[in-house]
Amino acid sequence: MPGERLDAEWVRSWWEQTDAALTRLMQSFLPTHGFPPGHNAVMLATDDSHQATDALLDLTPIPSDLTTLYWVISKASLPDVDSGYFIHSPATVAEHFREYGPAPMDGESIALIFASDGGGHLFAIGDSGQVWKSTTASWSDDFEVAAASLQKFLEQLGRLIANQL
């Protein structure tokens, strides 16, 4: 819903549900796929990741939903979910911002790359709160809306995990 912002308690609840679903998925992965899974986890925020989030805020204004996300989780590595999904740490987001600058998004005053998939597509969040996905594996190509909000993006990711059970 436009105007609504991500709530830290909702993110914590999402993490709990996702962690439980990932545990079940990893237990069934080898018998289902015939090979062992990679390391799949959503990591909770730490003092170090909070400091990295603060440093990112000092570097550039970031969408408030991204700040909320990073206050609860530090990153996610989900190589065995669909084609793979990765929520980058705040330190990685800052490093990429320094190297590449903001994602080129019409209608967004700032858009930060915060995630990627196993195919090299990038996900950015703009100051509007929308999540965008690159149309190719490139920092400079077109982006299209992938989710109306970061919460919707996380809900979609949760459904991808659940659909693999």
Chimera marker file (.cmm) of the C-alpha trace (Angstrom):
<marker_set name="trace">
<marker id="1" x="0.000" y="0.000" z="0.000" r="1" g="1" b="0" radius="0.5"/>
<marker id="2" x="1.413" y="3.349" z="-1.010" r="1" g="1" b="0" radius="0.5"/>
<marker id="3" x="2.580" y="5.467" z="1.894" r="1" g="1" b="0" radius="0.5"/>
<marker id="4" x="2.873" y="2.577" z="4.361" r="1" g="1" b="0" radius="0.5"/>
<marker id="5" x="6.347" y="1.883" z="5.581" r="1" g="1" b="0" radius="0.5"/>
<marker id="6" x="8.004" y="-1.390" z="6.508" r="1" g="1" b="0" radius="0.5"/>
<marker id="7" x="7.625" y="-2.299" z="10.173" r="1" g="1" b="0" radius="0.5"/>
<marker id="8" x="10.548" y="-3.879" z="12.080" r="1" g="1" b="0" radius="0.5"/>
<marker id="9" x="8.234" y="-6.311" z="13.894" r="1" g="1" b="0" radius="0.5"/>
<marker id="10" x="6.836" y="-7.460" z="10.558" r="1" g="1" b="0" radius="0.5"/>
<marker id="11" x="10.391" y="-8.052" z="9.275" r="1" g="1" b="0" radius="0.5"/>
<marker id="12" x="11.219" y="-10.034" z="12.427" r="1" g="1" b="0" radius="0.5"/>
<marker id="13" x="8.101" y="-12.172" z="11.919" r="1" g="1" b="0" radius="0.5"/>
<marker id="14" x="8.988" y="-12.646" z="8.240" r="1" g="1" b="0" radius="0.5"/>
<marker id="15" x="12.481" y="-13.772" z="9.279" r="1" g="1" b="0" radius="0.5"/>
<marker id="16" x="11.061" y="-16.316" z="11.758" r="1" g="1" b="0" radius="0.5"/>
<marker id="17" x="8.691" y="-17.784" z="9.156" r="1" g="1" b="0" radius="0.5"/>
<marker id="18" x="11.386" y="-17.793" z="6.474" r="1" g="1" b="0" radius="0.5"/>
<marker id="19" x="13.940" y="-19.406" z="8.769" r="1" g="1" b="0" radius="0.5"/>
<marker id="20" x="11.479" y="-22.194" z="9.639" r="1" g="1" b="0" radius="0.5"/>
<marker id="21" x="10.615" y="-22.732" z="5.956" r="1" g="1" b="0" radius="0.5"/>
<marker id="22" x="14.304" y="-22.786" z="4.988" r="1" g="1" b="0" radius="0.5"/>
<marker id="23" x="14.977" y="-25.419" z="7.669" r="1" g="1" b="0" radius="0.5"/>
<marker id="24" x="12.250" y="-27.640" z="6.206" r="1" g="1" b="0" radius="0.5"/>
<marker id="25" x="13.463" y="-26.979" z="2.654" r="1" g="1" b="0" radius="0.5"/>
<marker id="26" x="17.072" y="-27.876" z="3.494" r="1" g="1" b="0" radius="0.5"/>
<marker id="27" x="15.960" y="-31.103" z="5.213" r="1" g="1" b="0" radius="0.5"/>
<marker id="28" x="14.131" y="-32.219" z="2.078" r="1" g="1" b="0" radius="0.5"/>
<marker id="29" x="16.587" y="-30.816" z="-0.458" r="1" g="1" b="0" radius="0.5"/>
<marker id="30" x="18.987" y="-33.760" z="-0.910" r="1" g="1" b="0" radius="0.5"/>
<marker id="31" x="16.259" y="-36.416" z="-1.305" r="1" g="1" b="0" radius="0.5"/>
<marker id="32" x="14.319" y="-34.151" z="-3.671" r="1" g="1" b="0" radius="0.5"/>
<marker id="33" x="17.182" y="-32.875" z="-5.839" r="1" g="1" b="0" radius="0.5"/>
<marker id="34" x="19.824" y="-35.596" z="-5.492" r="1" g="1" b="0" radius="0.5"/>
<marker id="35" x="22.592" y="-33.216" z="-4.404" r="1" g="1" b="0" radius="0.5"/>
<marker id="36" x="23.218" y="-31.283" z="-1.205" r="1" g="1" b="0" radius="0.5"/>
<marker id="37" x="22.053" y="-27.688" z="-0.873" r="1" g="1" b="0" radius="0.5"/>
<marker id="38" x="24.340" y="-24.694" z="-0.580" r="1" g="1" b="0" radius="0.5"/>
<marker id="39" x="24.318" y="-22.474" z="2.474" r="1" g="1" b="0" radius="0.5"/>
<marker id="40" x="20.853" y="-20.897" z="2.605" r="1" g="1" b="0" radius="0.5"/>
<marker id="41" x="20.213" y="-18.412" z="5.403" r="1" g="1" b="0" radius="0.5"/>
<marker id="42" x="18.784" y="-15.060" z="6.327" r="1" g="1" b="0" radius="0.5"/>
<marker id="43" x="21.121" y="-13.566" z="8.912" r="1" g="1" b="0" radius="0.5"/>
<marker id="44" x="19.926" y="-11.365" z="11.729" r="1" g="1" b="0" radius="0.5"/>
<marker id="45" x="21.476" y="-7.936" z="12.148" r="1" g="1" b="0" radius="0.5"/>
<marker id="46" x="24.494" y="-7.533" z="14.402" r="1" g="1" b="0" radius="0.5"/>
<marker id="47" x="26.260" y="-4.565" z="15.945" r="1" g="1" b="0" radius="0.5"/>
<marker id="48" x="28.629" y="-4.624" z="12.958" r="1" g="1" b="0" radius="0.5"/>
<marker id="49" x="25.783" y="-4.569" z="10.437" r="1" g="1" b="0" radius="0.5"/>
<marker id="50" x="24.108" y="-1.735" z="12.375" r="1" g="1" b="0" radius="0.5"/>
<marker id="51" x="27.364" y="0.229" z="12.114" r="1" g="1" b="0" radius="0.5"/>
<marker id="52" x="27.505" y="-0.551" z="8.379" r="1" g="1" b="0" radius="0.5"/>
<marker id="53" x="23.912" y="0.687" z="8.019" r="1" g="1" b="0" radius="0.5"/>
<marker id="54" x="24.846" y="3.911" z="9.816" r="1" g="1" b="0" radius="0.5"/>
<marker id="55" x="27.840" y="4.296" z="7.486" r="1" g="1" b="0" radius="0.5"/>
<marker id="56" x="25.575" y="3.759" z="4.474" r="1" g="1" b="0" radius="0.5"/>
<marker id="57" x="23.246" y="6.469" z="5.803" r="1" g="1" b="0" radius="0.5"/>
<marker id="58" x="26.246" y="8.801" z="6.124" r="1" g="1" b="0" radius="0.5"/>
<marker id="59" x="27.202" y="8.044" z="2.502" r="1" g="1" b="0" radius="0.5"/>
<marker id="60" x="23.818" y="8.694" z="0.894" r="1" g="1" b="0" radius="0.5"/>
<marker id="61" x="20.170" y="9.046" z="1.799" r="1" g="1" b="0" radius="0.5"/>
<marker id="62" x="18.599" y="5.593" z="1.680" r="1" g="1" b="0" radius="0.5"/>
<marker id="63" x="14.936" y="4.627" z="1.587" r="1" g="1" b="0" radius="0.5"/>
<marker id="64" x="13.571" y="4.214" z="5.105" r="1" g="1" b="0" radius="0.5"/>
<marker id="65" x="12.300" y="0.690" z="4.376" r="1" g="1" b="0" radius="0.5"/>
<marker id="66" x="15.853" y="-0.406" z="3.616" r="1" g="1" b="0" radius="0.5"/>
<marker id="67" x="17.024" y="1.051" z="6.935" r="1" g="1" b="0" radius="0.5"/>
<marker id="68" x="14.255" y="-0.867" z="8.702" r="1" g="1" b="0" radius="0.5"/>
<marker id="69" x="15.199" y="-4.083" z="6.912" r="1" g="1" b="0" radius="0.5"/>
<marker id="70" x="18.867" y="-3.714" z="7.854" r="1" g="1" b="0" radius="0.5"/>
<marker id="71" x="18.018" y="-2.985" z="11.451" r="1" g="1" b="0" radius="0.5"/>
<marker id="72" x="16.506" y="-6.517" z="11.649" r="1" g="1" b="0" radius="0.5"/>
<marker id="73" x="18.486" y="-8.596" z="9.132" r="1" g="1" b="0" radius="0.5"/>
<marker id="74" x="21.990" y="-8.060" z="7.813" r="1" g="1" b="0" radius="0.5"/>
<marker id="75" x="21.836" y="-10.111" z="4.619" r="1" g="1" b="0" radius="0.5"/>
<marker id="76" x="20.401" y="-13.213" z="2.980" r="1" g="1" b="0" radius="0.5"/>
<marker id="77" x="22.032" y="-15.916" z="0.902" r="1" g="1" b="0" radius="0.5"/>
<marker id="78" x="19.491" y="-18.176" z="-0.783" r="1" g="1" b="0" radius="0.5"/>
<marker id="79" x="21.300" y="-19.940" z="-3.636" r="1" g="1" b="0" radius="0.5"/>
<marker id="80" x="18.823" y="-22.832" z="-3.703" r="1" g="1" b="0" radius="0.5"/>
<marker id="81" x="15.625" y="-20.772" z="-3.740" r="1" g="1" b="0" radius="0.5"/>
<marker id="82" x="14.369" y="-20.642" z="-7.310" r="1" g="1" b="0" radius="0.5"/>
<marker id="83" x="17.357" y="-19.428" z="-9.364" r="1" g="1" b="0" radius="0.5"/>
<marker id="84" x="18.962" y="-17.959" z="-6.239" r="1" g="1" b="0" radius="0.5"/>
<marker id="85" x="18.346" y="-14.760" z="-4.279" r="1" g="1" b="0" radius="0.5"/>
<marker id="86" x="20.786" y="-12.641" z="-2.334" r="1" g="1" b="0" radius="0.5"/>
<marker id="87" x="20.033" y="-9.632" z="-0.141" r="1" g="1" b="0" radius="0.5"/>
<marker id="88" x="23.315" y="-7.770" z="0.080" r="1" g="1" b="0" radius="0.5"/>
<marker id="89" x="24.741" y="-6.575" z="3.374" r="1" g="1" b="0" radius="0.5"/>
<marker id="90" x="24.698" y="-2.829" z="4.076" r="1" g="1" b="0" radius="0.5"/>
<marker id="91" x="28.504" y="-2.801" z="3.718" r="1" g="1" b="0" radius="0.5"/>
<marker id="92" x="28.185" y="-4.344" z="0.243" r="1" g="1" b="0" radius="0.5"/>
<marker id="93" x="25.479" y="-1.842" z="-0.724" r="1" g="1" b="0" radius="0.5"/>
<marker id="94" x="27.784" y="1.004" z="0.352" r="1" g="1" b="0" radius="0.5"/>
<marker id="95" x="30.723" y="-0.481" z="-1.565" r="1" g="1" b="0" radius="0.5"/>
<marker id="96" x="28.622" y="-0.851" z="-4.717" r="1" g="1" b="0" radius="0.5"/>
<marker id="97" x="27.239" y="2.672" z="-4.327" r="1" g="1" b="0" radius="0.5"/>
<marker id="98" x="30.765" y="4.071" z="-4.126" r="1" g="1" b="0" radius="0.5"/>
<marker id="99" x="31.784" y="2.113" z="-7.223" r="1" g="1" b="0" radius="0.5"/>
<marker id="100" x="28.668" y="2.422" z="-9.421" r="1" g="1" b="0" radius="0.5"/>
<marker id="101" x="26.540" y="5.195" z="-7.911" r="1" g="1" b="0" radius="0.5"/>
<marker id="102" x="22.756" y="4.982" z="-7.693" r="1" g="1" b="0" radius="0.5"/>
<marker id="103" x="20.776" y="2.787" z="-10.062" r="1" g="1" b="0" radius="0.5"/>
<marker id="104" x="19.485" y="4.772" z="-13.073" r="1" g="1" b="0" radius="0.5"/>
<marker id="105" x="15.759" y="4.936" z="-12.392" r="1" g="1" b="0" radius="0.5"/>
<marker id="106" x="13.322" y="7.383" z="-13.966" r="1" g="1" b="0" radius="0.5"/>
<marker id="107" x="11.115" y="8.990" z="-11.365" r="1" g="1" b="0" radius="0.5"/>
<marker id="108" x="13.348" y="8.072" z="-8.412" r="1" g="1" b="0" radius="0.5"/>
<marker id="109" x="15.684" y="10.651" z="-6.919" r="1" g="1" b="0" radius="0.5"/>
<marker id="110" x="17.804" y="7.835" z="-5.473" r="1" g="1" b="0" radius="0.5"/>
<marker id="111" x="17.701" y="4.086" z="-6.002" r="1" g="1" b="0" radius="0.5"/>
<marker id="112" x="20.090" y="1.689" z="-4.322" r="1" g="1" b="0" radius="0.5"/>
<marker id="113" x="20.966" y="-1.808" z="-5.478" r="1" g="1" b="0" radius="0.5"/>
<marker id="114" x="20.337" y="-4.016" z="-2.443" r="1" g="1" b="0" radius="0.5"/>
<marker id="115" x="19.875" y="-7.527" z="-3.840" r="1" g="1" b="0" radius="0.5"/>
<marker id="116" x="20.465" y="-9.816" z="-6.805" r="1" g="1" b="0" radius="0.5"/>
<marker id="117" x="19.347" y="-13.151" z="-8.156" r="1" g="1" b="0" radius="0.5"/>
<marker id="118" x="21.321" y="-16.125" z="-9.400" r="1" g="1" b="0" radius="0.5"/>
<marker id="119" x="21.026" y="-14.889" z="-12.974" r="1" g="1" b="0" radius="0.5"/>
<marker id="120" x="22.824" y="-11.643" z="-12.205" r="1" g="1" b="0" radius="0.5"/>
<marker id="121" x="19.703" y="-9.461" z="-12.239" r="1" g="1" b="0" radius="0.5"/>
<marker id="122" x="19.834" y="-6.664" z="-9.714" r="1" g="1" b="0" radius="0.5"/>
<marker id="123" x="17.161" y="-5.372" z="-7.360" r="1" g="1" b="0" radius="0.5"/>
<marker id="124" x="17.025" y="-1.727" z="-6.354" r="1" g="1" b="0" radius="0.5"/>
<marker id="125" x="14.787" y="0.169" z="-3.980" r="1" g="1" b="0" radius="0.5"/>
<marker id="126" x="13.887" y="3.725" z="-4.786" r="1" g="1" b="0" radius="0.5"/>
<marker id="127" x="12.839" y="6.546" z="-2.532" r="1" g="1" b="0" radius="0.5"/>
<marker id="128" x="9.255" y="5.811" z="-3.626" r="1" g="1" b="0" radius="0.5"/>
<marker id="129" x="9.551" y="2.487" z="-1.788" r="1" g="1" b="0" radius="0.5"/>
<marker id="130" x="9.121" y="0.444" z="-4.963" r="1" g="1" b="0" radius="0.5"/>
<marker id="131" x="11.502" y="-2.421" z="-5.687" r="1" g="1" b="0" radius="0.5"/>
<marker id="132" x="12.910" y="-2.542" z="-9.206" r="1" g="1" b="0" radius="0.5"/>
<marker id="133" x="14.585" y="-5.414" z="-11.076" r="1" g="1" b="0" radius="0.5"/>
<marker id="134" x="17.124" y="-4.964" z="-13.864" r="1" g="1" b="0" radius="0.5"/>
<marker id="135" x="15.970" y="-6.347" z="-17.200" r="1" g="1" b="0" radius="0.5"/>
<marker id="136" x="19.468" y="-7.721" z="-17.828" r="1" g="1" b="0" radius="0.5"/>
<marker id="137" x="22.472" y="-8.573" z="-15.672" r="1" g="1" b="0" radius="0.5"/>
<marker id="138" x="23.712" y="-4.987" z="-15.805" r="1" g="1" b="0" radius="0.5"/>
<marker id="139" x="23.970" y="-1.955" z="-13.542" r="1" g="1" b="0" radius="0.5"/>
<marker id="140" x="23.187" y="0.453" z="-16.353" r="1" g="1" b="0" radius="0.5"/>
<marker id="141" x="20.314" y="-1.123" z="-18.288" r="1" g="1" b="0" radius="0.5"/>
<marker id="142" x="16.612" y="-0.679" z="-17.795" r="1" g="1" b="0" radius="0.5"/>
<marker id="143" x="14.840" y="-1.579" z="-14.591" r="1" g="1" b="0" radius="0.5"/>
<marker id="144" x="11.189" y="-2.565" z="-14.225" r="1" g="1" b="0" radius="0.5"/>
<marker id="145" x="9.006" y="-2.647" z="-11.129" r="1" g="1" b="0" radius="0.5"/>
<marker id="146" x="9.325" y="-6.011" z="-9.353" r="1" g="1" b="0" radius="0.5"/>
<marker id="147" x="7.261" y="-5.206" z="-6.262" r="1" g="1" b="0" radius="0.5"/>
<marker id="148" x="5.221" y="-2.280" z="-5.002" r="1" g="1" b="0" radius="0.5"/>
<marker id="149" x="7.214" y="-2.228" z="-1.763" r="1" g="1" b="0" radius="0.5"/>
<marker id="150" x="10.008" y="-3.957" z="0.091" r="1" g="1" b="0" radius="0.5"/>
<marker id="151" x="7.398" y="-5.816" z="2.135" r="1" g="1" b="0" radius="0.5"/>
<marker id="152" x="5.819" y="-7.152" z="-1.066" r="1" g="1" b="0" radius="0.5"/>
<marker id="153" x="9.283" y="-8.174" z="-2.314" r="1" g="1" b="0" radius="0.5"/>
<marker id="154" x="9.919" y="-10.109" z="0.914" r="1" g="1" b="0" radius="0.5"/>
<marker id="155" x="6.466" y="-11.698" z="0.723" r="1" g="1" b="0" radius="0.5"/>
<marker id="156" x="7.243" y="-12.862" z="-2.836" r="1" g="1" b="0" radius="0.5"/>
<marker id="157" x="10.538" y="-14.318" z="-1.654" r="1" g="1" b="0" radius="0.5"/>
<marker id="158" x="8.741" y="-16.128" z="1.165" r="1" g="1" b="0" radius="0.5"/>
<marker id="159" x="6.285" y="-17.621" z="-1.323" r="1" g="1" b="0" radius="0.5"/>
<marker id="160" x="9.142" y="-18.859" z="-3.534" r="1" g="1" b="0" radius="0.5"/>
<marker id="161" x="10.578" y="-20.698" z="-0.530" r="1" g="1" b="0" radius="0.5"/>
<marker id="162" x="7.188" y="-22.124" z="0.469" r="1" g="1" b="0" radius="0.5"/>
<marker id="163" x="6.463" y="-23.277" z="-3.092" r="1" g="1" b="0" radius="0.5"/>
<marker id="164" x="9.617" y="-25.413" z="-3.050" r="1" g="1" b="0" radius="0.5"/>
<marker id="165" x="8.469" y="-27.380" z="0.022" r="1" g="1" b="0" radius="0.5"/>
<link id1="1" id2="2" r="1" g="1" b="0" radius="0.2"/>
<link id1="2" id2="3" r="1" g="1" b="0" radius="0.2"/>
<link id1="3" id2="4" r="1" g="1" b="0" radius="0.2"/>
<link id1="4" id2="5" r="1" g="1" b="0" radius="0.2"/>
<link id1="5" id2="6" r="1" g="1" b="0" radius="0.2"/>
<link id1="6" id2="7" r="1" g="1" b="0" radius="0.2"/>
<link id1="7" id2="8" r="1" g="1" b="0" radius="0.2"/>
<link id1="8" id2="9" r="1" g="1" b="0" radius="0.2"/>
<link id1="9" id2="10" r="1" g="1" b="0" radius="0.2"/>
<link id1="10" id2="11" r="1" g="1" b="0" radius="0.2"/>
<link id1="11" id2="12" r="1" g="1" b="0" radius="0.2"/>
<link id1="12" id2="13" r="1" g="1" b="0" radius="0.2"/>
<link id1="13" id2="14" r="1" g="1" b="0" radius="0.2"/>
<link id1="14" id2="15" r="1" g="1" b="0" radius="0.2"/>
<link id1="15" id2="16" r="1" g="1" b="0" radius="0.2"/>
<link id1="16" id2="17" r="1" g="1" b="0" radius="0.2"/>
<link id1="17" id2="18" r="1" g="1" b="0" radius="0.2"/>
<link id1="18" id2="19" r="1" g="1" b="0" radius="0.2"/>
<link id1="19" id2="20" r="1" g="1" b="0" radius="0.2"/>
<link id1="20" id2="21" r="1" g="1" b="0" radius="0.2"/>
<link id1="21" id2="22" r="1" g="1" b="0" radius="0.2"/>
<link id1="22" id2="23" r="1" g="1" b="0" radius="0.2"/>
<link id1="23" id2="24" r="1" g="1" b="0" radius="0.2"/>
<link id1="24" id2="25" r="1" g="1" b="0" radius="0.2"/>
<link id1="25" id2="26" r="1" g="1" b="0" radius="0.2"/>
<link id1="26" id2="27" r="1" g="1" b="0" radius="0.2"/>
<link id1="27" id2="28" r="1" g="1" b="0" radius="0.2"/>
<link id1="28" id2="29" r="1" g="1" b="0" radius="0.2"/>
<link id1="29" id2="30" r="1" g="1" b="0" radius="0.2"/>
<link id1="30" id2="31" r="1" g="1" b="0" radius="0.2"/>
<link id1="31" id2="32" r="1" g="1" b="0" radius="0.2"/>
<link id1="32" id2="33" r="1" g="1" b="0" radius="0.2"/>
<link id1="33" id2="34" r="1" g="1" b="0" radius="0.2"/>
<link id1="34" id2="35" r="1" g="1" b="0" radius="0.2"/>
<link id1="35" id2="36" r="1" g="1" b="0" radius="0.2"/>
<link id1="36" id2="37" r="1" g="1" b="0" radius="0.2"/>
<link id1="37" id2="38" r="1" g="1" b="0" radius="0.2"/>
<link id1="38" id2="39" r="1" g="1" b="0" radius="0.2"/>
<link id1="39" id2="40" r="1" g="1" b="0" radius="0.2"/>
<link id1="40" id2="41" r="1" g="1" b="0" radius="0.2"/>
<link id1="41" id2="42" r="1" g="1" b="0" radius="0.2"/>
<link id1="42" id2="43" r="1" g="1" b="0" radius="0.2"/>
<link id1="43" id2="44" r="1" g="1" b="0" radius="0.2"/>
<link id1="44" id2="45" r="1" g="1" b="0" radius="0.2"/>
<link id1="45" id2="46" r="1" g="1" b="0" radius="0.2"/>
<link id1="46" id2="47" r="1" g="1" b="0" radius="0.2"/>
<link id1="47" id2="48" r="1" g="1" b="0" radius="0.2"/>
<link id1="48" id2="49" r="1" g="1" b="0" radius="0.2"/>
<link id1="49" id2="50" r="1" g="1" b="0" radius="0.2"/>
<link id1="50" id2="51" r="1" g="1" b="0" radius="0.2"/>
<link id1="51" id2="52" r="1" g="1" b="0" radius="0.2"/>
<link id1="52" id2="53" r="1" g="1" b="0" radius="0.2"/>
<link id1="53" id2="54" r="1" g="1" b="0" radius="0.2"/>
<link id1="54" id2="55" r="1" g="1" b="0" radius="0.2"/>
<link id1="55" id2="56" r="1" g="1" b="0" radius="0.2"/>
<link id1="56" id2="57" r="1" g="1" b="0" radius="0.2"/>
<link id1="57" id2="58" r="1" g="1" b="0" radius="0.2"/>
<link id1="58" id2="59" r="1" g="1" b="0" radius="0.2"/>
<link id1="59" id2="60" r="1" g="1" b="0" radius="0.2"/>
<link id1="60" id2="61" r="1" g="1" b="0" radius="0.2"/>
<link id1="61" id2="62" r="1" g="1" b="0" radius="0.2"/>
<link id1="62" id2="63" r="1" g="1" b="0" radius="0.2"/>
<link id1="63" id2="64" r="1" g="1" b="0" radius="0.2"/>
<link id1="64" id2="65" r="1" g="1" b="0" radius="0.2"/>
<link id1="65" id2="66" r="1" g="1" b="0" radius="0.2"/>
<link id1="66" id2="67" r="1" g="1" b="0" radius="0.2"/>
<link id1="67" id2="68" r="1" g="1" b="0" radius="0.2"/>
<link id1="68" id2="69" r="1" g="1" b="0" radius="0.2"/>
<link id1="69" id2="70" r="1" g="1" b="0" radius="0.2"/>
<link id1="70" id2="71" r="1" g="1" b="0" radius="0.2"/>
<link id1="71" id2="72" r="1" g="1" b="0" radius="0.2"/>
<link id1="72" id2="73" r="1" g="1" b="0" radius="0.2"/>
<link id1="73" id2="74" r="1" g="1" b="0" radius="0.2"/>
<link id1="74" id2="75" r="1" g="1" b="0" radius="0.2"/>
<link id1="75" id2="76" r="1" g="1" b="0" radius="0.2"/>
<link id1="76" id2="77" r="1" g="1" b="0" radius="0.2"/>
<link id1="77" id2="78" r="1" g="1" b="0" radius="0.2"/>
<link id1="78" id2="79" r="1" g="1" b="0" radius="0.2"/>
<link id1="79" id2="80" r="1" g="1" b="0" radius="0.2"/>
<link id1="80" id2="81" r="1" g="1" b="0" radius="0.2"/>
<link id1="81" id2="82" r="1" g="1" b="0" radius="0.2"/>
<link id1="82" id2="83" r="1" g="1" b="0" radius="0.2"/>
<link id1="83" id2="84" r="1" g="1" b="0" radius="0.2"/>
<link id1="84" id2="85" r="1" g="1" b="0" radius="0.2"/>
<link id1="85" id2="86" r="1" g="1" b="0" radius="0.2"/>
<link id1="86" id2="87" r="1" g="1" b="0" radius="0.2"/>
<link id1="87" id2="88" r="1" g="1" b="0" radius="0.2"/>
<link id1="88" id2="89" r="1" g="1" b="0" radius="0.2"/>
<link id1="89" id2="90" r="1" g="1" b="0" radius="0.2"/>
<link id1="90" id2="91" r="1" g="1" b="0" radius="0.2"/>
<link id1="91" id2="92" r="1" g="1" b="0" radius="0.2"/>
<link id1="92" id2="93" r="1" g="1" b="0" radius="0.2"/>
<link id1="93" id2="94" r="1" g="1" b="0" radius="0.2"/>
<link id1="94" id2="95" r="1" g="1" b="0" radius="0.2"/>
<link id1="95" id2="96" r="1" g="1" b="0" radius="0.2"/>
<link id1="96" id2="97" r="1" g="1" b="0" radius="0.2"/>
<link id1="97" id2="98" r="1" g="1" b="0" radius="0.2"/>
<link id1="98" id2="99" r="1" g="1" b="0" radius="0.2"/>
<link id1="99" id2="100" r="1" g="1" b="0" radius="0.2"/>
<link id1="100" id2="101" r="1" g="1" b="0" radius="0.2"/>
<link id1="101" id2="102" r="1" g="1" b="0" radius="0.2"/>
<link id1="102" id2="103" r="1" g="1" b="0" radius="0.2"/>
<link id1="103" id2="104" r="1" g="1" b="0" radius="0.2"/>
<link id1="104" id2="105" r="1" g="1" b="0" radius="0.2"/>
<link id1="105" id2="106" r="1" g="1" b="0" radius="0.2"/>
<link id1="106" id2="107" r="1" g="1" b="0" radius="0.2"/>
<link id1="107" id2="108" r="1" g="1" b="0" radius="0.2"/>
<link id1="108" id2="109" r="1" g="1" b="0" radius="0.2"/>
<link id1="109" id2="110" r="1" g="1" b="0" radius="0.2"/>
<link id1="110" id2="111" r="1" g="1" b="0" radius="0.2"/>
<link id1="111" id2="112" r="1" g="1" b="0" radius="0.2"/>
<link id1="112" id2="113" r="1" g="1" b="0" radius="0.2"/>
<link id1="113" id2="114" r="1" g="1" b="0" radius="0.2"/>
<link id1="114" id2="115" r="1" g="1" b="0" radius="0.2"/>
<link id1="115" id2="116" r="1" g="1" b="0" radius="0.2"/>
<link id1="116" id2="117" r="1" g="1" b="0" radius="0.2"/>
<link id1="117" id2="118" r="1" g="1" b="0" radius="0.2"/>
<link id1="118" id2="119" r="1" g="1" b="0" radius="0.2"/>
<link id1="119" id2="120" r="1" g="1" b="0" radius="0.2"/>
<link id1="120" id2="121" r="1" g="1" b="0" radius="0.2"/>
<link id1="121" id2="122" r="1" g="1" b="0" radius="0.2"/>
<link id1="122" id2="123" r="1" g="1" b="0" radius="0.2"/>
<link id1="123" id2="124" r="1" g="1" b="0" radius="0.2"/>
<link id1="124" id2="125" r="1" g="1" b="0" radius="0.2"/>
<link id1="125" id2="126" r="1" g="1" b="0" radius="0.2"/>
<link id1="126" id2="127" r="1" g="1" b="0" radius="0.2"/>
<link id1="127" id2="128" r="1" g="1" b="0" radius="0.2"/>
<link id1="128" id2="129" r="1" g="1" b="0" radius="0.2"/>
<link id1="129" id2="130" r="1" g="1" b="0" radius="0.2"/>
<link id1="130" id2="131" r="1" g="1" b="0" radius="0.2"/>
<link id1="131" id2="132" r="1" g="1" b="0" radius="0.2"/>
<link id1="132" id2="133" r="1" g="1" b="0" radius="0.2"/>
<link id1="133" id2="134" r="1" g="1" b="0" radius="0.2"/>
<link id1="134" id2="135" r="1" g="1" b="0" radius="0.2"/>
<link id1="135" id2="136" r="1" g="1" b="0" radius="0.2"/>
<link id1="136" id2="137" r="1" g="1" b="0" radius="0.2"/>
<link id1="137" id2="138" r="1" g="1" b="0" radius="0.2"/>
<link id1="138" id2="139" r="1" g="1" b="0" radius="0.2"/>
<link id1="139" id2="140" r="1" g="1" b="0" radius="0.2"/>
<link id1="140" id2="141" r="1" g="1" b="0" radius="0.2"/>
<link id1="141" id2="142" r="1" g="1" b="0" radius="0.2"/>
<link id1="142" id2="143" r="1" g="1" b="0" radius="0.2"/>
<link id1="143" id2="144" r="1" g="1" b="0" radius="0.2"/>
<link id1="144" id2="145" r="1" g="1" b="0" radius="0.2"/>
<link id1="145" id2="146" r="1" g="1" b="0" radius="0.2"/>
<link id1="146" id2="147" r="1" g="1" b="0" radius="0.2"/>
<link id1="147" id2="148" r="1" g="1" b="0" radius="0.2"/>
<link id1="148" id2="149" r="1" g="1" b="0" radius="0.2"/>
<link id1="149" id2="150" r="1" g="1" b="0" radius="0.2"/>
<link id1="150" id2="151" r="1" g="1" b="0" radius="0.2"/>
<link id1="151" id2="152" r="1" g="1" b="0" radius="0.2"/>
<link id1="152" id2="153" r="1" g="1" b="0" radius="0.2"/>
<link id1="153" id2="154" r="1" g="1" b="0" radius="0.2"/>
<link id1="154" id2="155" r="1" g="1" b="0" radius="0.2"/>
<link id1="155" id2="156" r="1" g="1" b="0" radius="0.2"/>
<link id1="156" id2="157" r="1" g="1" b="0" radius="0.2"/>
<link id1="157" id2="158" r="1" g="1" b="0" radius="0.2"/>
<link id1="158" id2="159" r="1" g="1" b="0" radius="0.2"/>
<link id1="159" id2="160" r="1" g="1" b="0" radius="0.2"/>
<link id1="160" id2="161" r="1" g="1" b="0" radius="0.2"/>
<link id1="161" id2="162" r="1" g="1" b="0" radius="0.2"/>
<link id1="162" id2="163" r="1" g="1" b="0" radius="0.2"/>
<link id1="163" id2="164" r="1" g="1" b="0" radius="0.2"/>
<link id1="164" id2="165" r="1" g="1" b="0" radius="0.2"/>
</marker_set>
